[in-house]
Amino acid sequence: MTDVARAAGVSQKTVSRVINNERYVSADVRERVLTAAAELGYRPNTAARALITGRSQRIGVVSLGTALYGPASLLVALERATRAAGFSFMIANTVEDQPDSLQQAIDWLLDQGVDGIVIAEPIADGPALRLDTDTPIVSIGQASGIPEAVPGTRTVADSREATEHLLDLGHERVWHIGGPSRWWEARDRLKGWRQAHTDRGIIAPPPFEGDWTPASGYQAGLELSRDPEVTAVFCANDDMAIGLIGALAESGRRIPESISIVGFDDIPAAAFLTPPLTTIPQDFEADATRGLDLLLRHLPGAATAEPGTADRTAEPAPGRRLVVRGSTAPPPFRRNEVPQRKEQ
């Protein structure tokens, strides 16, 4: 560190501030220090730094052990945000059907000496958490027993927008294939779907509960395809929408001529389905940044949002996010009455 300070023409304390990603260092000085460190091949000794500072420069993340698109995408975004903030990243996976899994994951991370914990656990039920620790813990979205959470989730509003799109096209009601009721996100998407009907004085049809997989969308689709009153379906994720599309194709119900479909997530395959899927995209990068910023505010000297910038933990700005593609259209009995929205 002394060699880096000499090469950069700054004090050793300034080098320490840069290496620890602290604020109050000008961009020019920070660049000189980083350039000198790269030229000299300097790498900070994290074990030694932890002994001096009492901090490991390591953030723990609790996530459901799954390859589902939403949780996996949020985990990738959290790793990027954590690394950009100058911290290393440690994951503790939970198991969906083990009630004490969340507490075990938190305890394990605390045993590893992490500086803070981000909860990205999407499941609602479980025993009350024991959080008798000085280590800051925050959650992204809802989590039982976590006092600090990233506020302002858009899921309810987004789901309402998806449903309203179908109602605006002239569909009298919109059926819903939801996710497992134990998931916070499934509950919020169900809530937004119901609100869209209630706001217009419409009685919503009974929803189907899936498990996020194409197979569950397919099973619901077999039943929906037999009901001639079904002209529009909002699926709580794109994977279940894919299963629904398969079931409707087998039954001879054409999309969107007979049934319109809206999904949620905007997975990479959504734009390449036949027809391309109308859906709601998620901003995992923004959610991860807001969650990590909230956590870093509890760590002395940690870099958070630059002074003067917008508060990234504030509620997301309102606005339409629906990506309209070829899977939605007016119902057959209104085909010549309601103009279709232009595809994006």
N, C-alpha and C positions, 0 to 999 in steps of 0.2 A: 504494500500500500504506500510505503514511503517512496519507492521508486516511481510509482504512478503519479504521486503528488509532485515529485521533482520534474518529471517529464511534462506534466500538464501545467506546471507553473502555479500550483495552488497549494493550499494547506492540506495536511493529512485529514483534518476534520472535514474539509470539503469533499475529499475523495470518499470518506465514510458516508456522508450524506447522499452522494450520488449512488454509491454501491447499495445503500439501503433504501434507495428510491424515495427519499424524503423530499418534502417540498422546500421552497425558499432557496432554490439553486437556479440560476439563470440558464436558459437554453444553451447559450454559447459555452458557459463553463461546463455544463453537463456533457456537451458534445466533446469538449477537449479531454475531459476525464475518461470518457468511454473510449475515445480514440486511442489515448495513451495506454489504457488497460488492454485494449485489443492488440496493440503493437507489441506490448511487453508480455502478452500471453497470461495476464493476471486473471485469476478466478478466485472469488472470495471463498474462504473456508467456512462453510455454513456451520459446522460443528463448533469451531472456535468462536464464531460470531454469536451462536446461541449461548455459550458459556458467559460471554461478556454482557450481552444485552438481555438475557433471560427470555429471548424470543427465538422460535425455531424458523421463522419466515416460512411457515407451512400452514396452509388452510385445509381443513378437513371438509369433505362434502359427503352428506348422506343421500343416497339415491337408491331407488328401487332397482334390484338386480334384474333388468329386463333389456331386451333389444328393441322394444317398442319405439316407434319413431319419436314421439314427444319426449319421454324421459332421456333417451339416448342423445337426442339433439341438444337438449338443455345441458346435459353433462359435458358434451364437447364444447359448448359455448362457455361454460363455467371454467373449464380448463384454460381456454384461451384468455379469458378475462383475468384469471388468477395469475397466469404467467406474465401477462402484460403489466400487472401491478407489482411484479418483482417477488412473487411468492411461489413456492412449490405447492403441489397439489396431491392430496391423499384422499382416496375414495373408500367409503364403507358402504357396501351394498346391503339392502334389507331384503327380506323374503316376504312375499305377499301374504302368505297364510300363517305366519308366525307372529302372534300378537305382541310379543316383547321385542321384536326385531329392531324397531327404531331405537329403543332405549339401549339395547346391546351395541348398536352401531355408534351411538353417541359416546357411550362409555369407552369403547375401544379407541375412538379417535382421541378422547381426552387422555387415555393412557399413553398415546404416542406423543403427547406434548404439543399438539397443534395450537396455533395462536388464536384461532377462531373456527367456527363451524357454520356452514351453510346447509340448511335442510332443503332438499329438493325431493322430498318424499310425497307422493301424490295421493296416498291412501288415508282415509279419514279415521277409521276406528282403531282402537287399541287402548291399553291402560294409560293412566295419567303418567306423564313423564316426571322423572326426578332430575331437576336441573340445579342442584346445589353446587355450582361452580362459578368461578370468576371469569371463566373463558366465555367471550361473547358468542351467542348463538342467534342466528336469524334464519328466517325461512323465506323461500320464494313461493308466493301464493299462500294458501292456508295450510296450517299444520297445528294439530291439537297441542295446546300447552306451551307453544312458543310465543313469548310476549312480543317479539319484534318480527314483523313480516313486511315484505315488499307490498305496498298498498296498490290499489287501483287496477286489479286484474280486469282485462277487457273481455273475458270469456263470455260473460252473460250478454253484454252488448253485441258481441260478434255473433253469437248464436241467434239473438233476436234479429239481427240484420239478415242473416242467412234465411231465416224463416220468412221475414217480411218480403224478401226478394221474390219468393215463391207466391206469397199472397198477393203481392202487387201485380204479378203476371196474370192473376185471375183464378188461381186455385182456391177452392172454397175452404179446404183444410190441408194441413201438412202433417204427414205421419213422421214419426221419429224413431230411429234406431239409436239408442243411447249406449254409453259405456257402463261398466260395472258400477252399481250404486255406492260402493265403498270409496270410489275415487272422487276427490274434490272436483276435478275437471268435469267428470260425467254429470255431477249434480248441477254445476253451473251451466253447462250446455243444455241440460234439461230445463233449467229455470228460464234461460233466455228464450227457448222454443215456446214454453208455456206463456211467457209474457207477451210474445208477439200475437198469440191468439187472444189472450185476455184483453189486451189493449183495443182489440177490434170487436169485442163482444162475441167471440167465436169459442165454442166448446172444442177443445183439442181432443183428438182421438187418443185411445190408450197407446202409450209408448211401448216399444220393445226394448228389452235390456240385453245388449250384447256383451262381448268381452274384448272389444277392440280388434278382433281378428277378422279376416275376410270370411272365414267359415261361419262366424256368427251372423255376419251380414247376409251371407248366402241363405242361411236357415230362415232368417226373418223375411228375406226376399221371396222365398217359396210361398210363404203364407200371404204376403202382401200382393203377390202377382195374381192370386185367385180372387181378389176383391176389386170389382170394377169401379168402386168409388175412389180408390187410391189413384191419385194423379200427381202427387208430389211427396217426396221423402227428403227429410234432412237427417243425414247421418253424422254422428258425433265424431267420426274420424274418416279419413279417406280409405283406410284399409277395409272398413266395414262397407263403405260405398262400393268398393271393387267387388266384394262378395255379392252385394245386392245387384250390381250390374250383371254379374254372371247368372244369377237366378232369373232375372227378368228376361235375359237373352234366351235362356232355355224354355221359358214359358211363352215366348213370342210377343212379349210386351216391349215395344220399341221405345227407345230413349232418344230424344225427349218427346216424340210424337204421342206416346201413350202415358208415360210417367216421366216427370222431371226429378233430378237428383242434385242435391247440394251436399258436399262433404266438408271436412274441417281438417286443417293442417297444411294443405298444399304440398304434399309429398312430391319428390321429383318426378314420379311417374304420372301424376295427375293430369298434366298437360298432354300426355301421349296416349291416354285411354281412348276408346272408341265408344261414344264421342268423348272429347276432352271434358274433364270434370270441373264444374263450377265449385269453388271451394273458398275457405277462409284461411289465409296464411297466418303463421305465428312468427313472432319476432323473438327468437330464443336469445340472440345476441343482446338485445336490449334488456330482456329479463335478467340475464346473467350479470350484466354490467350494473344494473340497479341493485340487485341483491348483494353483489360484492361491495359496492360503494357503501351500502348501509352497514355492512359488517366492518369495513375498514375505518369507519368513523369512530369505532370503539377501540382502535389500536393506535397508541401514541406514535406520531411521526409517520404513519402510513400514508401513502399517496392516495387521495380520493379525487373527486372531480376538481378540475382546475378552478381557482377562485374566479367568480364572475360568470361561470357557465351555468346552464340551466340545471335545476335539481333533478338528477336522473332517478331519484327514488320517488319522485312525485308521480301522481296518477298519469298514465299515458294520455296523450291528447286524443280527443274524440275525432271521429272521421270514419268514412266508409273504407272497408278493407276487402270487401268481397271481390274475388277475381271471377268474372263472368265468362264462362266458356260454353261449349255446345251441349251440355247435359240438361239445360233448363230452357223452357219455352212455355207459352200459354197452354192451358189444357185444351183438349180436342174441341170442346164445346165453345171455347173462346178464341180459337186460333186466329180468326179474322177480326177480332175486336180489340185486342190488347197488343200494343207494339212491343216487340222484344228489345231489350237493351243490347247495345252494340257490344260484341265480344272484345275483351281486353287481351 
